[in-house]
């Protein structure tokens, strides 16, 4: 069974300009590397990447222990502020003609660190014991099955809403993944105000998709509407946000369940001016069920 070590670390920043979405990403403020405890002695096999290059990856069998170390090193002169660090072992199926939708059949998570700051290179040991790998890795013409190790370094997420030379608002919230009883904490910053805002709301929306291709049917419903502001803000003003999820009838996020349906959740920031024109920014969040402790 082949395990592909994969590291993901990105920060996304979103800008609405005349209600057109422009998506960009900051350069990461740190370098993340992974080493396996028996990396020097473990057998490796070749695998061809999408760009045609061949790389050597470690070979694991089902029921083996997977252990090693994660190293996080800030870029010179920078510090890394984070809301927690996790490592996840994923077993994943990807259908090439349906890019962006993955079926996760295995997901094991280990907490590496609590929220804090990293000023210099820091190393975290990890171990997944007796890992069940029900399928072999496969790279085909139309489908790929893989096992991957992913490092999640949760940093503050920032959404920007703007109309050039008229309105610029920054919405900072603490995470993009929440459990069903969690609290969304954030803050709204008014950087530029040249239009008369009447009110501002934060909504939780659920989008349910069924079917596939031309037969896809999508229903969106607003489950919660939280008033953030009633009246005109001034430049430099900030508004704290504290939205409890427990009062609402939420379910965990479901992604491409048996190729039949998906359920996704979004935070929708809505601003209304005195002429009832609406400005908004929508950001997907992941909701999960927290394991109960005895």
N, C-alpha and C positions, 0 to 999 in steps of 0.2 A: 504494500500500500504506500503510495507516494504522498508525502506532505510537502506542500509548497509554502515556503516562508514568505509572507507578504506583509509589508508594513505600509500603513496608511496614516498620513498626518496632513490635514489641511484645514484651513480656516476660510470660510466663504463669507463674502460681503456682497450684499445685494442693493442695487440702486434702481429706483423707478424714476424715469425722466420722461415727463409728459406721458406717464402711464405706459411707457415701453420698458420692458425688463432688460437690464444689462447685467450679466452675471460675471463676476471676476473672483480671483482668489489671491490672498496674500501669500507671499513666500513664507515657508515655515520658519519659525524662530529657533528651531533646534534640529539636530540630526538624531535619528533613531536607528539603532542596529540590534540585531538578534544573533545569538550564538547558541548552539546546542551543546549540552554537556559532553556528549560523545562525538562532537562534530568532526574531529580529526580521524576517528576510526570507523565511523558509520559509513556503510556502503552508499554510494551515490549513483544515480542513473541519469542519462541525458533526457532533456525535454525541450521540444521546439516551441519557442514563443511565437506570438502572433506576427511579429516583425520578421520571422524567419530565422532568428538567431537561436542557437542551441545553448542551453545552460544545464549545469549539473545540480541536481537537487537531492536531498537526503531521502532514503528509502525507509519507511516504517511499516511494520506489520500491525494488524489489529491486536489489541490487548497489551501493547507495549506502553511503557511510560515515556512521556515526551517532556523533557526538562532542559533548562538552559538559563540564559540571562538576557535581559533587555537593558541596553545602555541608551540613555538620553543625554545628549550634550548640547547645551545652548550654543547658538551661533555667537562668535566672539563679540563681546560688548553688550549682549542682550541677556535678559532673564526671561524665564518661562513661567508665567502664572497659569495655574490649572485648577480645575474643579474635581480632580481625581484622575487616576491612571488605571486602566484595566488592560488585560490581555485576553483575547478570545480565540479559541480554536473552532474553526468553522469547517463543516462539510457542506459543499455547495454545488448545485447544478445550475448551469447557465445554458439557455437555448439561444443560439446566435441570432436568429431572426426576431427574437424578442429581447433585445439588449436592454439592460436596465432592470429587468425582473429576474431575481435569483430565488431559487428554492433552497432553503437551508434545512438540511435533514439532521445536522449535528451542530450544536452550539454549546460550548463550555467556556465559562468566564471565570477569571481570577482577578481579584482586586489587588493592585500593586501598591497604591499609595492614596492617601487622603488628600483633600485640597491643600494647596500650598504653592511654594515658589521654588524654582530650580535655578541656581546661579552657576553651577559647574557640573561637570560630568557626573551622572548618578547611575548606579547599576542596580537592577532588581532581579532576584532569582525567581523562577517560575517552574511549576511542574503540573502536568496533567497525568494522573495515574490511571493505568490500565484502560487506555482509550479504546472504545469500541468503534471500529471502522467497518461498517456493514458493506461498503462497496469499494471497488478498486478505482483508482484515478483513471480517467479516460479523457483523451483529447481527440475528438472526431471532426467530421466535416461540418456538422450542424449543432453539436452539443459538446459541452465540456463538464466533467465532474472533477472536482478538485477539493483538496483539504488545504486550509490556509491558516496561518497565525496572523492575527491583526492586533496592533497596539492602538488603543483608544486613549488619546490624551485630550481630555475634555477642557476646552477653553471657552471663554465668553464668546457668545455668538452675537453679532451685531447686524441689525437690519436698518437700512437707510431708506427714507421716503423723501422724494424731492421733486420740486418743479423749479426749473432753472430760474435763478434770480428772484424767486417768489417764496419758496418753502423748502426747508431742509430740516428734517427730523430724524434723529437717530434713536433706535429702539434696541437696548441692550438687555438680553436675558441670559439666565445662568446656565442653561443647558439646552440640548435638543432631544434628550431622552428622559422620560418621566414615568414613574410607576403610577398605578391607578389612584393611590392616595397621596400623591406628591403635591408639591406647591411650586408654581411657576413664579420665580422672583426676577424682577428686572427693573429697568428705569427708562423713562422717555426723556430725551434731551431735545430742546428746541434751539436749533442753531441759527435759523433764519426764518423770520415770520414777516411776510409782506402781503398776506391775504388774511381775511377775517375768518378764523376757524370758529365754528359754533360749538361743536362737540367732537369727542373722540371716544371710540369704543374698541375693546379687544374681544374678538370672538373665537370660540373653538368650533371648528367645522369638521364634520366627518364625511369622507367621500368613499362611497361604496361602488366598486366596479365589478360587474359580472360579465361573463362571456369573453370572447376574444375577437380580434380583428374587426371586421365590419359589423359583427354582431355584439360588440361591446356596448353595455348599457351602464351609464354612470348616474348615480343619485347623490346629491350633496345636501346635507342638512346642518343647520346651525344649532349646536347643542347648548352653547352658553354665550351670553352677551354681557360683558362687564364694562360699565361706564368708567372711563379713565378721567374724563374732564368734561365739564359743562361750562362753557365760556371761553373767552379769547385768551390764549397764552401770550407771554412776552418772551422776547429773545433772551436766552440764557437760563430760562426756567427749566426745571426738571421735575418729573412726576414719578414717584416710586410705584411699583406694581407688585402685588402679592395676590396671586390667583390660586385658590385651593381647588384641586380637581375632584376631591372626594364627593361633593354634593351632586356631581353630574353623572349621568348614566353612560359611562365610557366602557369600552372594551379594549383589550390589547390590539395593537396594530397587526394586521394580517396581510402578508405579501404573497400574492399569487398562490393561493391555497389549492393544491391539486390542479393547477391550471384552470380553475373555475371562477375564483373571485379574489378580490383584494379589499382591504379596509384600511384607509389612511386618515391621519388627523393633521389639521393645519391650524396654526395661529394666524388670525386675520386681523390686521390693524386697520381700522377704518376711521377716516377723518371727513367731516362734513363742514363745508363753509356756509356762509350766510345766504348764498344763492342755491343751497342744497346740492352743490356739486360734491362728489365723493372721490376721495383719494385713498388708496389702500395698498397694503403689502401683505402678501401671504407667504408663510414659511411652514414647511412640513416639519412635524415633530413625531417622534416615535413614543408610543405608549406601551408599557409592558406590565405584566403581573409579577409583583414581587413575591419571591418564595417565602412561605410562612415558616416561622421558626417555632419550635416546640418549647 
